[in-house]
Amino acid sequence: MTKIAFRTNTTVPFFDRDTFLTPFDKIFDQMVESQYPDVVKQVGVKPYGNTAYPKVNVYEYEDKVGIVAEIPGLNKKQLDVSVEDGILTISGDKHGSLLEEHGAKVIRKELKQSSFKRSFELGELLDGDNISANFKDGILSVSIPKLEPEQPKKHSVKIA
């Protein structure tokens, strides 16, 4: 049996991991995006940028692009997936735990408990009007169908 002991007479300064690491995540995302700009052109979804939560995987299929996000601790009603002006946005709100509301003192806080928003710029070849999403067991799956590229029109010109 593991025994956990807490010292009650010490004050531990609160350290918010997300506030500290988010700027580093943004710098890393910008570095990767500048080194691999073709990812945005090929996939049609800008996988880097804005905030780093929730973490996602972006997949390209022959007929669609898929985004899978881990969002534990929420239910469907707390999530919103929307598209506006070619930007797909996943947002939600995680509230504090009941223990904190009943006067519990936080000794260590690692779980994200705030609202979040993650946006993806859709390329011209993705159908933002027919996106589907599924949320089960903390996993959000978003499917974005690809559009057929418009073929150049050819017509004959009458020579006078």
C-alpha positions, 0 to 999 in steps of 0.5 A: 500500500502506498501512503501519501502524506501532505504537509498542511502548514506549507503554501504551494504556489499555484502553477498553471501548466497551460498558461506556461506551455501554450506559448511554446506550443505556438512557437513549435507549431509555427516552426513546423508549419514554416518547414512543411508548408505543403501540408496545408496545401495538400491536406486542405486543413491548417493543422497548426495554429491558434491553441494547442488544445485539444490535441488532434490528429489530421488524416487525409483519405481519398475522398475526405479529411478526418480530424480526431480530437481527444476531449475527455471529461465532456459530454456532447452538450458541452461541445460545439463544432461550427464552420464560418467563412471557411474556418472549422472551429471546435469549442467547449467548456470544462467546468471546475470539479465539485470538490473545489466548489465544496471548499477543497484546497487544491494541492496539485492541478493538472486537469484543464478546467476552462473553455477552449477553442481550436480552429482549422482553416479549410482549403478550397477543396473541402466541403465545409457545408457537409461536415459530420461529427461524432463524439463518443468516450471522449473522442471527437471525430470530424469528417470533412468531404473533399470537393471535386476540383473544378475542371477548366472549361474548354470551348472553341472560338470561331475564327472570322 
